[in-house]
Amino acid sequence: MEDTYEDKKAEVYLTQGEAFFQEGKYAGTIEQLSACLKCRISEEAGWIECTAYNLLGDLFLFSGYEAAAMENYLNAKQKAKDRQLFRQEIYAEIKIGLMYSDMGGQEEALRHFDCAIEQARQTLENADYELLLAAYIQKACLCCKMGGFASAKSIFTTVDSIRNIHPSGGLPVKYKLLKAQLARENGDMDKLTDCIHELLHIAMEEKFRMEYCRFYLDVCVFLLECGRKNEMKQLLEALEPIFTEMEFISVERRFLKIRLSYDKRFSSKKTYQETCIRYMDQSDSYRGRLQEFRRKNIQSLDELQQIRRERDEYREKSRRDLSTGLLNKAAIEEEIRSYMDSRSTKAMDAFVILDIDNFKYVNDVYGHLIGDSVILKLSRIMKETYRKNALLGRFGGDEFVIFIPNIKNVVSMEQKLEKFKEKFHREKFGESGDLCCSISVGVSYNREVSTSYEALFECADEALYKAKEYGKDRIAFYEIKEGLLKYL
């Protein structure tokens, strides 16, 4: 489907927000991403919304507001899951794992990396192997951080195997850091030196990218651990003007702490003392700046939550039939297909199609206002009868659908359907109350068989045809497993 005007506008805002983010500009990023999320983004362009929420997660994390960061990462994950945007969902899972890793929650981080790996292995196509590799490498680096080098080496072997089978999959920048960590653990100093030169090339000679700031800082820490004074000095001098000019105070704070550790270990006493004074001065201002940023973040978060509520309301309204409030045809089909993809083959479901008998006669003789009241009454009785565990929809006109998943007792289900039909039949319509209406119902079962939405629909439609053929005001059942029709 071709992008709508709102989709194109949202993509422009997203691109501008990403540009501000790469420059380390808080206000510009939040303004553009808020404008992006205000747009009426179509389902087909849902990746824009997911990307915006992931970027907002980074923005709040780098600004020292972890709670807001987590909320936006979870928003991105849920939106991607709802739209079956598997790449975006896995990307958010990795982001959440990185956040836990930054906060010292290694076990939680490992759980999210494992979840990302499992999802990637199940859903990604060859063109997306870069994301699978990223999840593996993040897990391996965390294993190194935790001292689990045997696990990290095993993962590294897996990564190389994937690369041999799928050479088109690009490598995340952190792969170089993983190689360096394993070279140091193996005592291979020549390889370690080569890896460090590669890391410096990425961090110093390629264009700075804000999304890699964790990587740049991790390289600084690694060089410090290796005692590489000269290489670390080069990197610190290259990164200092970038990190000290950005508006993301949490990142700036971490960089300054690394600088302090470097001067304590390698610089003169005088230089270290000067850095300590600078660190303490910035610590005093940091608390005030952090408080101001938290205030800004709360304001921004309030606005974003309002935008999200409005978007969710708009999306939900777009899924509903305006007259009855039931799911529309596209929405109920989407819900049923989603359920069918994950249902157990041992389950049994019922697909119910019903329509009002002689509804054209009702409209022609009694008028469309009475016809509308009949429609509304039928929808209300459906809602009253099936309050839980059923999907209710209107396909249009006088055609309705009920989908009942995972039926435990077939007899009870059929009796409930009959009571529903009789309850509607007892209703009186028209000014004098002289009009009674009936419905014909077709039901298809998929008892312990794997089948499709199309098969369920077609069999229920055939059962409905038979119910009308045999006199209307009837229910016909079609069990797909047996290929038999019966009537109630």
N, C-alpha and C positions, 0 to 999 in steps of 0.2 A: 504494500500500500504506500502511496506517495505521502511524504511528510506534509503535515498541515502547516499553516502559517504560524500557529502557536508553537509547534514543534521546532520550526526553524528559528523562531525568536528565542525560545528556551535554549537552543544549542548555541546561539550567539552569546547569550548571557553566561552560559557555562564556560565557553572558551575564554571570555574576558575574565571570569572569576579564576580560572586556572592560571591565566597570565599574571594576575595580581598575586596569586598564591606563590608562584615561582619567584616573584620579586620580594616575598616576605611581607606583603602589605595586608594587614588585617582588615582594615575598614573597607578597602576596595573589594577584597575577596567576599566578605560577608554581604556587601551590597549587591554584587552581581549574582551570587548564588541565591540570595533571597528573591531577587527578580526572576531568576530561572524557575524557582519552585512555585512562583505565583502563576506561571503560565499554565494553560490547560493542556498538559502534555498527553498525547494519545497513548493507548496501550502499546502500540507498535514502537513508539519512541521511549518506552519506559527506561531504557538504559541511561537516558539523560538524567532522570530523577535519581536513579541509583548512584550514578557517578557523582552527582551533586552532594548527596548525603555522605558518601565516602570521603569526599574532599572536605566537607564540613567537619567530619570526625577528625581529620588531620589538623584542621585549623584550630579546633578547640583543644586538642591534645597539645599542640605546640604552643598554645597560649596559656597552658597551665590549668585547664578546666576539664579534668578527666571524666567527670560524670556526664557532661554534655557530649564529650567525644564518644563515649560508649553508647549513649542514646542514639547518636547519628549513625554510628556503625551498625547498630541493631536495626535502625530504620532501613538502611541500605540493604541489609541482609533479608529483611522481611519483604520489602518491595520486590527484590529480585526473585525471592522464592515464589511470591504470588504470581509473578509474570513469567515464571520458568526461565529466567535469565541466569543460566547456570554459571556463566563466567563471572558475572557481577556478584552472585551469591558467594562464590568461592573467594573472590577478591576481598569481600567484606570479612569473611571468616579469617583470612590471613591477617587482615588489619586488626581484628580483635585479638588474635594471638600475639601480635607484635606489641599491642598495648599492655596485655598482661605481662609479657616479658619485660617491658620497660619498668613496670611497677613491681617486679620481683615475684610475680605469680607464675613460676615456671611450670608447675603441674597443669594449671589452667591453660597456659599458653600451648603446652604440648597437646592437650586435648583438642584445642581449636585447630592446630596445625594438622593433627591426625584426621580431624573431620574434613578439612579442606582437601587433604590427599585422597581420602576415600571418595568424596564427591567428584573430584577431578577424574579419578580413575573410572568412575561409573558413567560420567556424562560428557566428558570433553572429547572433541574430535581432534584429529591430528594437528590441525592448524592452531590448536590452543595448548599444545604441550608445554609451552613456556610457563603457563600458570601452574601446571603440575610440578614442573621443576622448581618453581619459586617456593611452593609449599614444602617440598622435600628439603630444599636448601635452608629455608628458615628453621625448620626443625633440626637439621644437622648442626647449624650454628648455635642453636640453643643448647643442644646436647654438649657441644664443646664448652659452652659457658658453664654448664653444670658438671663438667668433668667426665661426661660420658663419651669418651673418644671412640670406644669400640662401636657404639651405636652410630656415631657420626661417620666413621669409616664405612660402615655397612651402607648407610644412606648414600654416601658419596659414590660407592660402587653402583648402586641402583641408578643414580643420576647419570653416570657415564653410560650405563647400559641403555637407558632411554635415549640418550643423545645418539648412540650408535644406530638405534632402530629408527629414530625420528630426528635426523640431523637438521631438519628445518626449524626445530624448536629453539628459539633464541635463549641465551643464558642470562639470568638476572645478574646484576652487578655483584651481589653478595657471594656469588660462586667463587670469585677471586679471593675473597676473605676466607671462605671455607678452606680453599686450597692452602692458603698461608697458615691457617691454624693447624691443619693436619700435618703440614711440612714441619712446623715447629715441634709438634708432638712426636714426630718420627725422628727428629734430630737431623733432618736433611737441610743443612745450612745453605747450601748452594741454591736449592729449590726455594727455600724461604726467601732468600735475597731476590730471586727472580720474581716471586709472587709479590713482594713488597714494592718492587719497581712497577709492576703492573697496577697495583693498588694506587700508587702515587700518580700514575698516568691518568687513571680514571678520575681521581679526586681533584687533580690540579690542571690537567690539560683539556679535559672535556668541559663543555658548558655546564655550569652549576645547575642542578635541578633540586628544587626544594623537597620533592618527594623522596630523595635519596639522603636527606640530612641525617637520618639515623645511621645510614651506611658510613657517611663521612666521619661521624663522631665515633662509630665503632672502630673504624680504621685508626683513629687517633689513640683510642684506648689500647688497641692491639699493639701499635708501635711502642707505646709506653711500657706495656708488659714485656715486650721483646728487648727493651733497652735501646731502641734505635733512635738515638739522640738527634743525629743530623737529618734523617728522613722526617722525623716528627716535627722538627723545627721548620722545615720547608712547608710541611702541610699546615701547621698552625699559622704561619705567616700568610699563606694563601687563603686560608679560610677566615681569618680574623676580621678583615673588612666586610665580609659577607654576613657573618653571624652577628656582628655588633651593630650592623645597620638595619637588620630586620626588625619587625614589630612583634615577633613571636618570642616572648620573654622566657618561656620554659626552655626553648632550644638555646637561646643566648646564655641562660644560666648554666646549662650543662656544659657548654663550650668553655665558659670561664672557669668552671671547676677543673676541667681537664687541663687548662692552661696553668692553673695554680699547681696541680700535681706535677706537671712538667718542670716548672721553675723550681719547685721544692727538690726535685731529684737531680736536675741537670744544670741549673743556673747558679750564679753566685748568690751569696747570702743577701747582698744588697738588692739584687734583682728580685729575689724571692720575697723580701720584705716589702718592696714596692708593689709587687703583685698582690700580696696579702692586704695591703692598705687599699688598693684598688678593688679587691674582692669584697672587703668589708664595706667600703663606700657604696658599692653597687648592691650589696646585700641590704643596706638600709633603704636605698631607693627601690630595691626589688620588691620589698614588702608592700610599699605604697603603690608601685606599678601593678603588682599582682592583684591587689585589691581593686584598682581601677579597671583592670582587664576583666576581673570576675564580674564587676558591675556591668561592664559592656557585654560580657558573655551572657549574663542573665537576661539583659534586655534583648539581645539578639536571639537567645533561645526562646524567649516568650514569643517573639515575632515569628520564628520558624515553627514553633508548635501551633500557632494560629494558622499559619499557611498550611501546615500538614493536616490540621483538622478540616480546613476548607477543602483541600484536595481530596481527602478521604470521603468527605460528604459528597463532593461532586462525582467522584468515581462510583460511589455506592448508588447515587441517583441515576447515573448513566446505565447501571445494571438493572434498574427496576422499571417495571411497567408503570406508567404514570397514573393510570386509573386505579389499579388494584394494589400497587405496592409489591406485587409478586416479582420474582426474577423474570427478566425478559428472555427471549429465546436464546440469544448469544450467551448470556450469563449462565443460564442453567445448563446449557450444553458444555460450557467451559468447566463448570463445577463437576458435572458427571464424568467428563473425560478425565479430569484430574483424579477423581476417585478411582476410576477404572484402571488407571495406570498403576495403582499401588494396592488394589484389593487382593485379598487372598482368593485363590481359585476354589477354596472350600466354602466360601461364603455364598449366600444367595441374596439377590436383590430383586426389586420389582420396579419396572418402568410402567407408569400409568399414564395413558392418554384419555382424556374425556372431552366431550363437547355437549352443548345443550341441544336437545332434540327440538327440531322445528323452530330454530331461533330466528330464521328469516321471517317466518309467519308472525312471531312476536313483534319484531320491528315494524313489519308492514301494517299490522292490524292495531297494535297498541302504541306504536310510536317508539322512537329511539330512546326517549327518556326512560320509559319502562324497561326497554331492553338493557339500558345501562344499569338500572337498579337490579335487574336479574344477574348481570355480570358481577356487580359488587357484592350481592348477597352470596353468590356461589364462592367468591374468593374469601369472604369472611368465614364461611362454614369450613372451607379448606384449612384456614389458619387455626380455627378453633379445634378442628379434629386432629390436625397434625402439628402439634406445638413443638415437638422435638424430633430430631433424627430423621427429618425428611426435607427434601428440596421441593419447593413449590414454585411453579412458573406459569406464565401465560404466553403462549406462542403467538397470540394474536386473535382478534375476533372472539369467537366463543370456544376456542380450543385451549385447554389447560393441560399441564403436566405435573405429575407427582412422582418423585423418585425416592424410593424407600430402600436404603442400604442395609446390608447385613441382617436380614430377617431371621429371627430366632424361632418364631412360631407362625407357620403359614396359615393355619386355621384362624388364629386371632387376627392376622392381617387381613384376610378375606372378609371376616365378619365386620371388622372395623370399616372396611371399604363399603360394604353393603349398608351399614348404618349411616355412613356419610351420604350415600346416594338417597336413602329414604328420608333423611332429615331435610335435604334440599327439596325433595319432592313434596314435602308437607308445607312448604312456604307458599304464601298467597301474595299475588302481585296485582297491580292495576288499582284504579280508584275504588272500584267496588269489591276488590279482593276476589275476583272470579277467575283469575289466571293462576294455574299451577304449571310448573315446568319440570321436566325430567332430564336426566343425562344418560348418555350411553358411554360405556367405559371399556377400554381395551387394556389388558395387562400382560406384560411379558416377564417371565422369570428366567434367570440364568443360574439355575441350581447347580452348584459345584462344577461349573464349566467356565473356561476363559472365553470371553466374547467381547464384542466391540459396542460402542455407542450406536453405530449404525444398525447393527443387528438387533439390539434391544428396541430401538425406535421402530424399525420396520415390522418386527413381530407384534409389538403393541399396536401399531397402526392396522395390521391385518386383523388382530383380535377386535379392534374397534369397528372395523368394517363388518365383521361377522355379527357383532352385537347389534348393529343397526339393521343388518340384513334380516335378522331373526326377530324383528319387531320393535327395536329401540327399548329404552328404559331397562337396559340389561348390562351385565358385566360378562365379558369374555376373557378367558385366561389362556395364554400361550406359553407353555413351558418349553424353552429352547432345547433342553437336554432330551426331552421325549418327542418333541415336534408335534405335540398334541394340543388341541383346543378343548376347553370345557366352558360351561356357562353357569352362571349363578342367577 
